[in-house]
Amino acid sequence: MSKKPNYEFQEWWNKEKEKHKSEINSEISSNNTSTSTSNSHRDVDDDEDDEHRRKEVGRSRNARQISFVILLKFQQISSFLAWLINGFCSLIRTTNRRITKNNSNSSTNSSSSGSSNSESRFYKIIKVFLIVVVSLLLIELIAYFKGWHFRPPSIDSALSFEKLVYAKWLLIRADYLAPPLQVMSNFCIVLFLIQSVDRIVLMLGCFWIKFRRLKPVPLMEFNDGEGGGDVEDQNSEDYPMVLIQIPMCNEKEVYHQSIAAVCIQDWPADRMLVQVLDDSDELDVQHLIKAEVQKWQQKGVRIIYRHRLIRTGYKAGNLKSAMSCDYVKDYEFVAIFDADFQPGPDFLKKTIPHFKGNEDLALVQTRWSFVNKDENLLTRLQNINLSFHFEVEQQVNGIFINFFGFNGTAGVWRIKALEESGGWLERTTVEDMDIAVRAHLCGWKFIYLNDVKCLCELPESYGAYIKQQHRWHSGPMQLFRLCFVDILRSKISVAKKANLIFLFFLLRKLILPFYSFTLFCIILPLTMFLPEAHLPAWVVCYVPGVMSILNIIPAPRSVPFIVPYLLFENTMSVTKFNAMISGLFRLTSSYEWVVTKKLGRSSETDLIAFEKESETQAETTSLIYKSSSESGLADLTKLEITKKSKKKNRLYKKELALAFILLAASARSLLSAQGIHFYFLLFQGITFLVVGLDLIGEQVS
């Protein structure tokens, strides 16, 4: 019989088999999951590797770009340094060449006179001041790098000899040097404020004149005939006799312009006589001027040529000699024009009528207008200065007190007033101011016409300009010494005496150059090394800025040059101060007269207009005129070939020395972090350097 099957075991076995199968399936699934996960991780790692590789490539590229930029910057810096070194070397070569020329010229002209001696004395004083300033700067630099600048040592705590010396220097500086410097500073500040108040009053007077439209009005006028100024059809007896004088000396560049402008005056020919007063010592120039005079004589103009064999008294002697002629007594008025002045054809018609009904009127002065005011920076700055002089000073004084200084040209005098005032005197280099003061003391009145302009030329080189300014500022001091007693004894009112002494002479001719040079070139640098004596910032910057703005108002087109004007006026204070001292103490240089160099800047179209207006002669006269003109042209060509003028640059030692003084003071100001003082001293020093190297007269567009 068979065995009964065990169903329980079979069920257990089947359960175990299923369990084992499920475990195997789960392992397989887990293996598959892990494989896929590992594959995904591998893909992520590959992406990260690629990104890292790309970053590495970018970094390598950025490094190459940075190195390229650095090389480019280095090349730019090296080229800039090369340019700077090259410019500095060229500046040194130019300076050395100009020093050599200057020394050779000074050795060649060493036989001169007191002018060079006085200049050298003044330069020696400035040079001693430069040595003192540089020594003080070295002391301050040593103290700065040793730390004494921020913690000054005292005598008690000084442990070394250097500290003891510096502590004693601080004590001497505070107790003995700073107090007198502060007193001098305060004194100059007071003078500065007084002069500033005078400027403000003049500007207010000018504004009042403009607001009320005040101007001299003549009692009669000369009517123009038909054809625009033709006076031939009118009664010539209605026109007074006028003498026109043109003093000149070696004026080969401008003689023909002034003679032509005067000869075409709209005035009856029989009521006008032109005197060409030639003091030239060059025969070629004399021949040229004679030919020009003969040309106009042949055209019917009453013009004569006078030449002095002995040139004494300069321009005053020349005018005095001309007034001594017998025929002068037939004339009532005399008009004076320097060789570079070109009056308009209606000049006499606009000035002579003011004398009608004014028997106490001695002078009618007109305004200067400049043909070359935009030639370079120097002429632009001169235009600012002279525009204020004519627009404000002359006009205000003419309207309110009927007195001002005669400008020496572009004016008409009553001959009777000249004779009663003593005539032209040779005692100063400002004969025009001399005769004006003497006429004022005799009770005569003056009129200034701001709307009547006379073309003239400004000096374009710094050398010519400082010679002109030296004469203009030394002469008034000579005159003040000579006429001071006469002013006190005169019969004019006390107010007019006070105006002459305190305003006309002392404030505007003596105090202005004195405080400008002393305050900004001496006291200001010293206060940097003696900080116990303080100069306020408003004195250094704000008040001069306001005064410069007032000065530039009459020339509004020159507003962009307001800062150069302020700096240049301080630079010119050296020349003006030296001239003022030489005139006040009667040094030899105060009696030196140098004719201002002119270049003849008038346009050829003006001269052609002169010629067209004067073409009234017959054909024969034209042929004669042509021959004389050609001969003059040949002489002029010969002169240009034999005496071709070139711009001669030179060094101005006083200005250079003061440039280094101011730059040293600016370095000291930088150590103490004085902002406004540093910038002013820096830019003022650079201005002195530019002027000292004779770069101020260079051409600008």
DAUR-V211252 format. One record per residue. N is the residue number from 1. RES is the residue in three letters. PSI is psi in degrees with one decimal (* if undefined). OMEGA is omega in radians with two decimals (999 if undefined). NEAR is the number of other ideal C-beta (glycine too) atoms within 8 Angstrom. Layout:
BEGIN
N,RES,PSI,OMEGA,NEAR  N,RES,PSI,OMEGA,NEAR
END
This chain:
BEGIN
1,MET,140.9,-3.08,1  2,SER,161.9,-3.04,3  3,LYS,146.8,-3.09,3  4,LYS,129.0,-3.09,4  5,PRO,148.9,-3.11,5  6,ASN,100.6,-3.09,6  7,TYR,-29.4,-3.14,6  8,GLU,-45.4,3.13,6  9,PHE,-41.4,-3.12,7  10,GLN,-40.5,3.11,9  11,GLU,-40.0,3.13,8  12,TRP,-43.4,-3.11,8  13,TRP,-43.4,3.12,8  14,ASN,-39.6,3.10,8  15,LYS,-43.0,-3.13,8  16,GLU,-37.5,3.14,8  17,LYS,-43.9,3.11,8  18,GLU,-39.3,3.12,8  19,LYS,-42.4,-3.14,8  20,HIS,-39.3,-3.14,8  21,LYS,-40.4,3.13,8  22,SER,-35.7,3.10,8  23,GLU,-40.9,3.13,8  24,ILE,-42.7,3.13,8  25,ASN,-39.2,3.12,8  26,SER,-36.8,3.09,8  27,GLU,-42.4,-3.14,8  28,ILE,-44.7,3.13,8  29,SER,-38.9,3.11,8  30,SER,-37.5,3.09,8  31,ASN,-41.5,3.11,8  32,ASN,-41.2,3.13,8  33,THR,-42.6,3.14,8  34,SER,-36.5,3.14,8  35,THR,-45.2,3.12,8  36,SER,-38.4,3.12,8  37,THR,-41.7,3.12,8  38,SER,-36.0,3.11,8  39,ASN,-41.1,3.12,8  40,SER,-41.4,3.10,8  41,HIS,-36.6,3.13,8  42,ARG,-37.2,3.10,8  43,ASP,-41.8,3.11,8  44,VAL,-42.2,3.13,8  45,ASP,-38.0,3.11,8  46,ASP,-40.7,3.10,8  47,ASP,-43.1,3.12,8  48,GLU,-38.4,3.11,8  49,ASP,-42.6,3.11,8  50,ASP,-43.2,3.13,8  51,GLU,-41.8,3.12,8  52,HIS,-39.6,3.12,8  53,ARG,-40.7,3.11,8  54,ARG,-39.2,3.10,8  55,LYS,-39.5,3.12,8  56,GLU,-40.5,3.10,8  57,VAL,-41.6,3.12,8  58,GLY,-41.0,3.13,8  59,ARG,-40.6,3.13,8  60,SER,-37.8,3.10,8  61,ARG,-45.2,3.12,8  62,ASN,-38.2,3.11,8  63,ALA,-41.6,3.10,8  64,ARG,-40.5,3.10,8  65,GLN,-42.5,3.14,8  66,ILE,-43.3,3.12,8  67,SER,-37.2,3.10,8  68,PHE,-42.6,3.11,8  69,VAL,-41.0,3.12,8  70,ILE,-42.7,3.10,8  71,LEU,-39.8,3.12,8  72,LEU,-44.9,3.10,8  73,LYS,-40.8,3.13,8  74,PHE,-39.0,3.10,8  75,GLN,-40.7,3.11,8  76,GLN,-43.8,3.13,8  77,ILE,-42.5,-3.14,8  78,SER,-39.5,3.09,8  79,SER,-38.7,3.10,8  80,PHE,-43.6,3.11,8  81,LEU,-38.9,3.11,8  82,ALA,-42.3,3.09,8  83,TRP,-41.5,-3.13,8  84,LEU,-44.1,3.13,8  85,ILE,-40.6,3.12,8  86,ASN,-43.5,3.10,8  87,GLY,-40.2,3.12,8  88,PHE,-42.1,3.12,8  89,CYS,-41.2,3.10,8  90,SER,-36.5,3.08,8  91,LEU,-41.4,3.10,9  92,ILE,-42.7,3.13,8  93,ARG,-44.0,3.11,8  94,THR,-43.3,3.12,10  95,THR,-44.0,3.14,10  96,ASN,-41.5,3.13,8  97,ARG,-41.5,-3.14,8  98,ARG,-35.1,3.08,13  99,ILE,-41.9,3.13,9  100,THR,-45.6,3.11,8  101,LYS,-40.8,-3.12,10  102,ASN,-41.6,3.13,11  103,ASN,-39.1,3.12,8  104,SER,-39.6,3.11,8  105,ASN,-40.8,-3.13,9  106,SER,-34.8,3.10,9  107,SER,-33.2,3.10,7  108,THR,-37.0,-3.10,6  109,ASN,23.6,-3.08,8  110,SER,-15.6,3.13,7  111,SER,6.5,-3.10,3  112,SER,-152.0,-2.76,6  113,SER,-150.7,-3.02,6  114,GLY,-18.3,3.13,8  115,SER,-45.5,3.10,10  116,SER,-34.8,3.13,11  117,ASN,-44.4,3.13,9  118,SER,-37.9,3.08,13  119,GLU,-43.2,-3.12,11  120,SER,-34.7,3.10,8  121,ARG,-44.6,3.13,8  122,PHE,-39.4,3.12,11  123,TYR,-36.7,3.11,11  124,LYS,-38.8,3.11,8  125,ILE,-44.1,3.12,8  126,ILE,-36.7,-3.14,12  127,LYS,-39.5,3.07,9  128,VAL,-41.4,3.10,8  129,PHE,-37.6,3.10,11  130,LEU,-42.9,3.12,12  131,ILE,-41.9,3.13,8  132,VAL,-44.2,-3.11,8  133,VAL,-43.9,3.13,13  134,VAL,-39.1,3.10,10  135,SER,-43.2,3.10,8  136,LEU,-36.5,3.11,10  137,LEU,-39.5,3.10,12  138,LEU,-41.2,3.10,8  139,ILE,-44.8,-3.11,10  140,GLU,-34.4,3.09,12  141,LEU,-42.3,3.09,9  142,ILE,-44.2,3.13,9  143,ALA,-34.6,-3.13,10  144,TYR,-45.8,-3.10,10  145,PHE,-20.4,3.07,6  146,LYS,-4.5,3.12,7  147,GLY,3.8,-3.14,7  148,TRP,-15.5,-3.08,11  149,HIS,-33.9,-3.11,9  150,PHE,-30.0,3.10,4  151,ARG,83.1,-3.07,5  152,PRO,132.3,3.12,8  153,PRO,150.3,3.06,11  154,SER,164.2,-3.11,7  155,ILE,-35.6,-3.10,9  156,ASP,-36.1,-3.07,4  157,SER,2.5,-3.12,7  158,ALA,121.2,-3.11,11  159,LEU,-18.6,3.14,4  160,SER,166.4,-3.12,6  161,PHE,-38.5,-3.14,5  162,GLU,-43.2,3.11,8  163,LYS,-38.5,3.13,12  164,LEU,-42.9,3.12,11  165,VAL,-44.7,-3.13,8  166,TYR,-37.8,3.11,14  167,ALA,-40.2,3.09,13  168,LYS,-36.2,3.09,9  169,TRP,-41.4,3.09,9  170,LEU,-38.6,3.13,9  171,LEU,-45.7,3.11,9  172,ILE,-40.5,-3.13,9  173,ARG,-41.9,-3.08,11  174,ALA,-35.7,-3.01,9  175,ASP,-29.2,-2.98,7  176,TYR,-32.0,-3.05,7  177,LEU,-41.7,-3.08,10  178,ALA,-42.1,-3.11,12  179,PRO,-49.0,3.10,9  180,PRO,-32.7,3.09,7  181,LEU,-38.7,3.11,13  182,GLN,-38.6,3.10,11  183,VAL,-44.8,3.11,8  184,MET,-38.1,3.10,10  185,SER,-45.8,3.13,14  186,ASN,-37.8,3.12,8  187,PHE,-45.8,3.13,8  188,CYS,-33.7,3.09,12  189,ILE,-40.5,3.10,11  190,VAL,-44.8,3.10,8  191,LEU,-39.9,3.12,11  192,PHE,-43.4,-3.14,12  193,LEU,-38.6,3.10,9  194,ILE,-45.9,3.13,10  195,GLN,-34.1,3.10,13  196,SER,-39.5,3.09,11  197,VAL,-39.7,3.09,8  198,ASP,-41.7,3.10,11  199,ARG,-42.3,-3.13,11  200,ILE,-41.3,3.12,9  201,VAL,-41.6,3.10,8  202,LEU,-41.2,3.13,11  203,MET,-39.2,3.08,11  204,LEU,-39.8,3.08,8  205,GLY,-38.7,3.11,12  206,CYS,-41.9,3.09,13  207,PHE,-38.7,3.12,8  208,TRP,-39.3,3.11,9  209,ILE,-41.9,3.13,13  210,LYS,-40.7,-3.10,7  211,PHE,-42.8,-3.12,6  212,ARG,-4.6,-3.14,6  213,ARG,49.6,3.14,6  214,LEU,133.2,3.04,6  215,LYS,153.6,3.13,9  216,PRO,135.5,3.14,9  217,VAL,122.7,3.13,4  218,PRO,153.6,3.12,8  219,LEU,-17.2,3.12,7  220,MET,163.3,3.11,7  221,GLU,150.8,3.05,6  222,PHE,121.0,-3.13,10  223,ASN,136.0,3.08,5  224,ASP,140.7,3.08,8  225,GLY,179.6,3.11,10  226,GLU,138.8,-3.11,5  227,GLY,11.4,3.01,5  228,GLY,62.0,3.00,5  229,GLY,9.5,3.11,10  230,ASP,120.8,-3.09,10  231,VAL,5.2,-3.06,12  232,GLU,-31.3,-3.09,6  233,ASP,-3.7,-3.11,6  234,GLN,165.5,-3.13,9  235,ASN,113.5,-3.08,4  236,SER,-17.9,3.13,9  237,GLU,-19.4,3.12,4  238,ASP,-11.7,-3.11,6  239,TYR,127.4,3.13,11  240,PRO,161.4,3.13,8  241,MET,126.1,-3.07,10  242,VAL,130.7,3.04,17  243,LEU,129.5,3.14,13  244,ILE,125.9,-3.10,14  245,GLN,135.1,3.09,12  246,ILE,88.4,3.06,14  247,PRO,137.6,3.14,13  248,MET,161.3,3.13,15  249,CYS,109.2,3.13,12  250,ASN,42.2,-3.09,10  251,GLU,62.8,-3.07,14  252,LYS,-19.5,-3.12,10  253,GLU,-26.4,-2.94,7  254,VAL,-0.3,-3.02,12  255,TYR,-40.0,-3.07,14  256,HIS,-29.9,-3.13,9  257,GLN,-48.9,-3.11,13  258,SER,-40.5,3.14,17  259,ILE,-42.8,3.14,16  260,ALA,-41.8,-3.12,13  261,ALA,-35.8,-3.13,14  262,VAL,-38.0,-3.05,12  263,CYS,-17.7,3.12,12  264,ILE,21.5,3.09,10  265,GLN,139.2,3.13,11  266,ASP,78.1,-3.06,11  267,TRP,144.1,3.14,11  268,PRO,133.6,-3.06,10  269,ALA,-34.2,-3.11,8  270,ASP,-4.0,3.12,6  271,ARG,15.9,-3.09,10  272,MET,138.2,3.07,14  273,LEU,131.1,-3.13,12  274,VAL,126.6,3.05,14  275,GLN,118.0,3.01,12  276,VAL,106.3,-3.03,13  277,LEU,94.5,-3.00,14  278,ASP,119.6,3.05,12  279,ASP,19.8,-3.07,13  280,SER,141.5,3.06,12  281,ASP,7.0,3.08,6  282,GLU,123.0,-3.05,8  283,LEU,-38.4,-3.14,5  284,ASP,-40.9,3.12,10  285,VAL,-40.2,3.09,14  286,GLN,-42.6,-3.14,11  287,HIS,-40.0,3.12,10  288,LEU,-46.3,-3.11,14  289,ILE,-39.3,3.09,15  290,LYS,-42.8,3.13,9  291,ALA,-38.9,3.11,13  292,GLU,-40.6,3.12,12  293,VAL,-43.5,3.13,13  294,GLN,-35.7,3.12,9  295,LYS,-46.5,-3.11,12  296,TRP,-27.1,3.03,14  297,GLN,-40.9,3.14,8  298,GLN,-15.8,3.10,11  299,LYS,7.2,3.04,12  300,GLY,5.5,-3.14,6  301,VAL,136.0,3.08,9  302,ARG,95.9,-3.08,8  303,ILE,138.3,-3.13,13  304,ILE,156.0,-3.14,9  305,TYR,127.0,3.11,9  306,ARG,134.3,3.12,10  307,HIS,131.3,3.11,8  308,ARG,134.4,3.09,11  309,LEU,-35.1,3.14,3  310,ILE,114.6,-3.07,4  311,ARG,92.6,3.11,9  312,THR,144.5,3.08,7  313,GLY,5.7,3.10,8  314,TYR,-133.4,-3.06,12  315,LYS,-39.1,3.12,10  316,ALA,-42.9,3.10,12  317,GLY,-35.7,3.12,13  318,ASN,-46.4,3.13,15  319,LEU,-38.6,3.13,14  320,LYS,-41.8,3.11,13  321,SER,-38.8,-3.13,10  322,ALA,-35.6,-3.13,13  323,MET,-12.2,3.14,12  324,SER,-2.6,3.13,6  325,CYS,148.1,-3.06,6  326,ASP,-34.7,-3.06,4  327,TYR,-10.0,-3.11,7  328,VAL,-28.7,-3.11,12  329,LYS,-15.8,3.12,5  330,ASP,-4.7,-3.04,5  331,TYR,147.2,-3.09,12  332,GLU,-32.4,-3.10,8  333,PHE,155.9,3.08,14  334,VAL,126.0,3.07,14  335,ALA,137.0,-3.04,15  336,ILE,131.1,3.10,14  337,PHE,129.0,3.01,15  338,ASP,168.8,-2.96,12  339,ALA,-23.7,-3.11,13  340,ASP,9.6,-3.10,12  341,PHE,140.1,-3.10,13  342,GLN,89.7,3.12,12  343,PRO,152.4,3.07,14  344,GLY,161.0,-3.12,8  345,PRO,-24.6,-3.11,9  346,ASP,19.2,-3.08,8  347,PHE,-50.4,-3.10,13  348,LEU,-34.7,3.14,13  349,LYS,-24.4,3.14,13  350,LYS,-18.2,-3.07,10  351,THR,-43.8,-3.06,13  352,ILE,-37.7,-3.12,15  353,PRO,-22.7,-3.14,12  354,HIS,-20.3,3.11,12  355,PHE,-20.3,-3.11,11  356,LYS,120.4,3.14,9  357,GLY,-5.5,3.08,5  358,ASN,80.0,-3.06,10  359,GLU,-17.3,3.11,4  360,ASP,11.3,3.13,7  361,LEU,125.0,-3.10,13  362,ALA,-34.6,-2.96,12  363,LEU,138.9,2.93,15  364,VAL,112.6,-3.11,14  365,GLN,137.8,3.10,14  366,THR,169.8,-3.06,15  367,ARG,148.9,3.03,14  368,TRP,142.0,3.01,11  369,SER,140.1,-2.89,8  370,PHE,128.4,-3.11,13  371,VAL,-19.2,-3.06,10  372,ASN,33.5,-3.08,11  373,LYS,-20.3,3.12,10  374,ASP,18.5,-3.06,5  375,GLU,-46.4,3.11,9  376,ASN,-176.4,-3.08,11  377,LEU,-37.6,-3.12,11  378,LEU,-44.2,-3.14,14  379,THR,-32.9,3.08,15  380,ARG,-42.0,3.14,13  381,LEU,-36.9,3.05,12  382,GLN,-38.2,3.14,13  383,ASN,-38.2,3.10,13  384,ILE,-47.8,-3.09,14  385,ASN,-47.7,-3.08,11  386,LEU,-28.6,3.06,11  387,SER,-41.1,3.07,11  388,PHE,-39.8,-3.13,14  389,HIS,-47.3,-3.07,9  390,PHE,-44.7,-3.07,13  391,GLU,-35.2,-3.02,11  392,VAL,-64.2,-3.01,13  393,GLU,-55.1,-3.08,10  394,GLN,-42.1,-3.09,15  395,GLN,-43.6,-3.14,13  396,VAL,-46.0,3.13,12  397,ASN,-35.8,3.13,11  398,GLY,-37.9,-3.10,15  399,ILE,-43.3,-2.95,11  400,PHE,-30.3,-3.11,7  401,ILE,1.4,3.10,7  402,ASN,34.1,3.07,7  403,PHE,140.3,3.03,11  404,PHE,168.9,3.12,11  405,GLY,129.2,3.06,8  406,PHE,135.4,-3.09,12  407,ASN,3.2,3.04,10  408,GLY,-8.7,-3.10,10  409,THR,167.4,3.14,11  410,ALA,37.4,3.12,13  411,GLY,160.4,3.13,13  412,VAL,127.1,3.13,14  413,TRP,145.6,2.91,12  414,ARG,121.7,-3.04,13  415,ILE,-33.7,3.10,13  416,LYS,-39.3,3.12,7  417,ALA,-39.0,3.10,13  418,LEU,-44.5,-3.10,15  419,GLU,-42.9,-3.13,7  420,GLU,-23.9,-3.14,9  421,SER,-1.4,3.10,13  422,GLY,-0.5,3.11,6  423,GLY,-173.6,-3.13,9  424,TRP,130.4,3.11,11  425,LEU,149.4,-3.06,11  426,GLU,20.6,-3.00,10  427,ARG,-14.8,3.12,6  428,THR,172.7,3.06,11  429,THR,2.4,3.08,12  430,VAL,67.9,-3.12,13  431,GLU,-27.8,3.14,15  432,ASP,-43.8,3.10,11  433,MET,-33.9,-3.14,13  434,ASP,-50.2,-3.11,14  435,ILE,-31.7,3.12,15  436,ALA,-44.1,3.14,14  437,VAL,-43.3,-3.13,13  438,ARG,-37.0,3.08,12  439,ALA,-37.7,3.10,15  440,HIS,-39.5,3.11,13  441,LEU,-24.0,3.09,12  442,CYS,-0.3,3.06,9  443,GLY,5.9,3.13,8  444,TRP,155.2,-3.13,14  445,LYS,157.7,-3.13,10  446,PHE,154.4,3.05,17  447,ILE,136.9,3.09,13  448,TYR,129.6,3.14,15  449,LEU,104.4,-3.10,14  450,ASN,-22.0,-3.09,10  451,ASP,-0.4,3.06,6  452,VAL,113.8,-3.03,10  453,LYS,146.1,3.14,9  454,CYS,122.5,-3.10,16  455,LEU,141.3,3.08,11  456,CYS,-173.6,-3.02,14  457,GLU,138.9,3.08,13  458,LEU,146.0,3.04,13  459,PRO,134.0,-3.04,13  460,GLU,-8.7,3.10,11  461,SER,149.5,-3.11,11  462,TYR,-34.2,3.12,11  463,GLY,-45.1,3.11,10  464,ALA,-36.1,-3.09,11  465,TYR,-44.0,-3.11,12  466,ILE,-29.6,3.06,11  467,LYS,-41.3,3.09,10  468,GLN,-45.9,-3.12,11  469,GLN,-33.8,3.09,12  470,HIS,-42.7,3.12,14  471,ARG,-39.8,-3.11,14  472,TRP,-22.4,-3.08,10  473,HIS,-17.3,3.03,15  474,SER,-35.1,-3.14,15  475,GLY,-45.9,3.12,14  476,PRO,-34.2,3.11,13  477,MET,-36.5,3.00,16  478,GLN,-47.7,-3.09,16  479,LEU,-38.5,-3.13,14  480,PHE,-40.8,3.10,13  481,ARG,-36.6,-3.05,9  482,LEU,-33.3,-3.01,9  483,CYS,5.8,-3.11,12  484,PHE,-46.4,3.14,9  485,VAL,-38.7,3.12,6  486,ASP,-35.6,3.10,10  487,ILE,-44.2,-3.14,12  488,LEU,-33.7,-3.09,7  489,ARG,-9.7,-3.06,5  490,SER,165.4,-3.09,8  491,LYS,8.1,3.10,3  492,ILE,167.4,-3.06,8  493,SER,162.7,3.13,5  494,VAL,-36.7,3.13,5  495,ALA,-41.1,3.11,6  496,LYS,-35.9,3.06,11  497,LYS,-43.7,3.12,12  498,ALA,-39.8,3.11,9  499,ASN,-42.7,-3.14,11  500,LEU,-47.6,-3.02,12  501,ILE,-52.1,-2.96,11  502,PHE,-39.1,-3.10,9  503,LEU,-53.6,-3.02,11  504,PHE,-45.3,-3.08,10  505,PHE,-61.0,-2.96,13  506,LEU,-52.6,-3.02,10  507,LEU,-47.7,-3.00,13  508,ARG,-17.2,-3.12,10  509,LYS,-25.5,-3.11,13  510,LEU,-52.2,-3.04,12  511,ILE,-40.4,-3.10,11  512,LEU,-54.1,3.10,11  513,PRO,-28.5,-3.12,14  514,PHE,-53.5,-3.07,11  515,TYR,-30.6,3.14,12  516,SER,-47.0,-3.13,13  517,PHE,-46.6,-3.06,13  518,THR,-43.8,-3.05,12  519,LEU,-46.4,-2.99,14  520,PHE,-18.4,-3.12,11  521,CYS,-17.6,-3.12,13  522,ILE,-59.0,-3.03,9  523,ILE,-46.1,-3.11,13  524,LEU,-48.3,3.07,15  525,PRO,-37.1,-3.12,14  526,LEU,-34.4,3.13,10  527,THR,-20.2,3.06,14  528,MET,-33.6,-3.14,15  529,PHE,-16.7,3.05,12  530,LEU,73.5,-3.01,11  531,PRO,-11.8,3.07,8  532,GLU,-24.9,3.03,8  533,ALA,117.1,-2.98,13  534,HIS,138.1,3.03,8  535,LEU,115.0,-3.03,10  536,PRO,153.0,-3.13,7  537,ALA,-31.6,-3.12,8  538,TRP,-24.8,3.07,7  539,VAL,-35.2,-3.07,12  540,VAL,-37.4,-2.96,13  541,CYS,-54.5,-2.87,10  542,TYR,-49.3,3.14,9  543,VAL,-45.7,3.05,11  544,PRO,-35.0,3.10,10  545,GLY,-42.9,3.12,9  546,VAL,-41.2,3.12,9  547,MET,-36.9,3.10,10  548,SER,-38.5,3.09,13  549,ILE,-42.3,3.11,9  550,LEU,-40.1,-3.13,10  551,ASN,-30.1,-3.02,12  552,ILE,-8.2,-3.13,15  553,ILE,-42.6,3.12,9  554,PRO,-15.3,3.09,11  555,ALA,72.8,-3.00,10  556,PRO,-25.7,3.13,7  557,ARG,-14.2,-3.10,4  558,SER,13.9,-3.13,13  559,VAL,-39.5,3.12,7  560,PRO,-14.7,-3.08,4  561,PHE,21.3,-3.05,12  562,ILE,-40.9,3.13,11  563,VAL,-47.8,3.04,8  564,PRO,-34.3,3.12,10  565,TYR,-45.3,3.13,15  566,LEU,-45.6,-3.13,11  567,LEU,-38.7,-3.11,11  568,PHE,-36.7,3.10,12  569,GLU,-38.6,3.05,11  570,ASN,-35.2,3.10,12  571,THR,-40.9,-3.14,12  572,MET,-14.2,3.12,10  573,SER,-24.8,3.10,13  574,VAL,-51.0,3.13,12  575,THR,-43.1,-3.11,11  576,LYS,-39.1,3.11,14  577,PHE,-44.5,3.12,13  578,ASN,-41.4,3.12,13  579,ALA,-41.0,3.14,18  580,MET,-43.4,3.13,15  581,ILE,-42.8,-3.13,10  582,SER,-36.8,3.11,15  583,GLY,-35.6,-3.10,15  584,LEU,-36.5,-3.10,10  585,PHE,15.3,3.00,6  586,ARG,43.0,3.04,7  587,LEU,159.7,-3.04,10  588,THR,-33.6,-3.09,11  589,SER,-20.1,-3.12,13  590,SER,-15.1,3.14,14  591,TYR,12.7,-3.13,7  592,GLU,132.7,3.12,10  593,TRP,121.2,3.09,8  594,VAL,123.7,3.13,7  595,VAL,128.7,-3.13,7  596,THR,127.1,-3.11,8  597,LYS,132.3,3.13,8  598,LYS,152.9,-3.06,11  599,LEU,-4.6,3.13,8  600,GLY,61.6,-3.03,9  601,ARG,-0.1,-3.12,7  602,SER,144.6,-3.09,12  603,SER,152.9,3.12,6  604,GLU,-26.9,3.13,6  605,THR,-34.6,3.09,6  606,ASP,-42.3,-3.14,10  607,LEU,-37.5,3.09,12  608,ILE,-38.3,3.09,8  609,ALA,-39.4,3.08,8  610,PHE,-44.5,-3.09,11  611,GLU,-40.9,-3.11,9  612,LYS,-38.1,-3.11,7  613,GLU,-23.5,-3.04,8  614,SER,7.7,-3.13,11  615,GLU,88.2,3.13,7  616,THR,4.3,-3.04,5  617,GLN,167.4,-3.14,9  618,ALA,177.6,-3.07,5  619,GLU,-35.2,3.13,5  620,THR,-42.2,3.11,6  621,THR,-36.3,3.13,10  622,SER,-37.5,3.11,10  623,LEU,-41.3,3.11,8  624,ILE,-43.3,3.12,9  625,TYR,-40.0,-3.12,12  626,LYS,-42.3,-3.14,8  627,SER,-43.5,3.14,8  628,SER,-36.3,3.13,12  629,SER,-40.9,3.14,10  630,GLU,-38.4,3.11,8  631,SER,-40.0,3.09,9  632,GLY,-37.3,3.12,14  633,LEU,-37.0,3.11,8  634,ALA,-43.3,3.10,8  635,ASP,-41.1,-3.13,12  636,LEU,-40.3,3.10,10  637,THR,-41.0,3.11,8  638,LYS,-38.9,3.10,9  639,LEU,-41.4,-3.10,12  640,GLU,-33.0,-3.14,8  641,ILE,-44.4,-3.07,7  642,THR,-30.4,-3.08,6  643,LYS,60.3,3.13,6  644,LYS,120.2,-3.06,6  645,SER,134.1,3.07,4  646,LYS,152.1,3.12,4  647,LYS,118.8,-3.12,5  648,LYS,107.7,3.09,6  649,ASN,144.1,3.11,7  650,ARG,170.3,3.11,10  651,LEU,143.5,3.08,11  652,TYR,104.2,-2.92,11  653,LYS,-37.3,3.14,9  654,LYS,-44.9,3.14,13  655,GLU,-38.8,3.12,13  656,LEU,-42.4,3.12,13  657,ALA,-42.7,3.12,13  658,LEU,-29.5,3.06,14  659,ALA,-45.0,3.13,14  660,PHE,-33.3,3.07,11  661,ILE,-48.3,-3.10,15  662,LEU,-37.0,3.10,15  663,LEU,-37.3,3.05,13  664,ALA,-40.4,3.10,12  665,ALA,-34.8,3.09,15  666,SER,-35.5,3.06,14  667,ALA,-41.0,3.09,9  668,ARG,-37.5,3.10,13  669,SER,-34.1,3.10,12  670,LEU,-35.5,3.12,8  671,LEU,-35.2,-3.14,10  672,SER,5.8,3.06,9  673,ALA,46.9,3.04,5  674,GLN,102.8,-2.94,8  675,GLY,-63.6,-3.01,6  676,ILE,-35.8,3.10,9  677,HIS,-40.2,-3.13,15  678,PHE,-48.8,-3.10,11  679,TYR,-41.6,3.13,8  680,PHE,-47.4,-3.13,11  681,LEU,-38.3,-3.14,16  682,LEU,-52.3,-3.10,11  683,PHE,-34.9,3.09,10  684,GLN,-38.6,3.08,13  685,GLY,-40.5,3.09,15  686,ILE,-38.8,3.11,10  687,THR,-44.1,3.07,14  688,PHE,-38.0,3.14,14  689,LEU,-43.2,3.12,12  690,VAL,-44.1,3.14,9  691,VAL,-40.7,-3.14,14  692,GLY,-29.5,3.09,14  693,LEU,7.1,3.08,13  694,ASP,43.9,3.11,14  695,LEU,-2.9,-3.06,7  696,ILE,-25.1,-3.11,11  697,GLY,12.1,3.14,11  698,GLU,155.4,-3.11,7  699,GLN,136.6,3.03,5  700,VAL,153.0,3.12,6  701,SER,*,999,2
END
